[in-house]
Amino acid sequence: MSNKNDKSGEQKSRDSIDSILSYYENHGPADQHLKSAKRASSGEIQGGVSKGDILSPEAMSELQGELNDDLEIHDTISMLTEEEKEVMVKAAEATIARRKKKK
């Protein structure tokens, strides 16, 4: 026996997407709104991304390489003693100061 208040799976999906769209319209930066999405109350739900939002395999591979490099640096820094960290900070500050003098 079905209750009239029970929503169909389709309506639950529409309500969920409508809720997500409302959240991003109210809280997300304007440049990140789904440009081609329609409100669920219109009876149609379309979602999409604008050209350039999806990374190419080459760009994704490059970002993965950068992430791996960053993780290696993080692991290395976490193994340094406080004295070694202090020496590295002083060396970096000296380099920055020299670059500022050259300008």
C-alpha positions as CSV (number, residue, x, y, z in Angstrom):
1,M,0.0,0.0,0.0
2,S,1.5,3.3,-1.1
3,N,1.3,6.5,0.9
4,K,0.4,9.6,-1.2
5,N,3.2,11.5,0.7
6,D,5.9,9.1,-0.6
7,K,8.0,10.7,-3.3
8,S,9.0,8.8,-6.4
9,G,12.7,8.2,-7.0
10,E,12.6,10.7,-9.8
11,Q,11.1,13.4,-7.6
12,K,13.6,12.7,-4.8
13,S,16.4,13.1,-7.4
14,R,14.9,16.4,-8.6
15,D,14.6,17.6,-5.1
16,S,18.2,16.7,-4.3
17,I,19.5,18.4,-7.4
18,D,17.3,21.4,-6.7
19,S,18.8,21.6,-3.2
20,I,22.3,21.4,-4.5
21,L,21.7,24.1,-7.1
22,S,20.1,26.4,-4.5
23,Y,23.1,25.9,-2.2
24,Y,25.6,26.9,-4.9
25,E,23.5,29.8,-6.1
26,N,23.3,31.2,-2.6
27,H,26.8,30.3,-1.3
28,G,29.1,29.5,-4.2
29,P,31.2,32.1,-6.1
30,A,29.3,33.3,-9.1
31,D,31.9,32.0,-11.5
32,Q,31.4,28.5,-10.2
33,H,27.6,28.2,-10.7
34,L,26.5,25.5,-13.1
35,K,25.8,27.7,-16.1
36,S,23.5,25.4,-18.0
37,A,21.5,24.0,-15.1
38,K,17.8,24.6,-14.9
39,R,15.6,24.6,-11.7
40,A,14.0,21.2,-10.9
41,S,10.6,22.8,-10.7
42,S,10.8,23.4,-14.4
43,G,10.4,19.7,-15.0
44,E,13.8,19.4,-16.7
45,I,17.2,19.0,-15.1
46,Q,20.2,19.7,-17.2
47,G,23.7,19.9,-15.9
48,G,26.9,20.7,-17.7
49,V,30.3,22.1,-17.6
50,S,31.7,24.9,-19.7
51,K,34.5,24.3,-22.0
52,G,37.8,24.2,-20.2
53,D,36.4,23.0,-16.9
54,I,37.6,19.4,-17.6
55,L,41.3,18.8,-17.6
56,S,43.0,17.1,-20.4
57,P,44.8,13.8,-19.6
58,E,48.2,15.7,-20.1
59,A,47.2,18.4,-17.6
60,M,45.9,15.9,-15.1
61,S,49.2,14.0,-15.4
62,E,51.2,17.2,-14.9
63,L,49.1,18.0,-11.8
64,Q,49.6,14.5,-10.4
65,G,53.4,15.0,-10.9
66,E,53.3,18.3,-9.0
67,L,51.3,16.7,-6.2
68,N,53.8,13.9,-5.9
69,D,56.6,16.4,-5.8
70,D,54.8,18.4,-3.1
71,L,54.2,15.2,-1.1
72,E,57.9,14.3,-1.3
73,I,58.9,17.8,-0.1
74,H,56.4,17.6,2.7
75,D,57.8,14.2,3.8
76,T,61.3,15.5,3.7
77,I,60.5,18.7,5.7
78,S,58.7,16.6,8.3
79,M,61.9,14.6,8.9
80,L,64.1,17.7,9.4
81,T,65.3,18.7,12.9
82,E,64.3,22.1,14.2
83,E,67.9,23.3,13.7
84,E,67.9,22.1,10.0
85,K,64.6,23.9,9.5
86,E,66.0,27.1,11.0
87,V,69.1,27.0,8.7
88,M,66.8,26.5,5.7
89,V,64.6,29.4,6.7
90,K,67.6,31.7,7.1
91,A,69.0,30.6,3.7
92,A,65.6,31.4,2.1
93,E,65.4,34.8,3.8
94,A,68.9,35.6,2.6
95,T,68.1,34.6,-1.0
96,I,64.9,36.8,-0.9
97,A,66.9,39.8,0.5
98,R,69.5,39.4,-2.3
99,R,66.8,39.3,-5.0
100,K,65.2,42.5,-3.6
101,K,68.5,44.3,-3.6
102,K,69.0,43.4,-7.3
103,K,65.7,45.0,-8.3
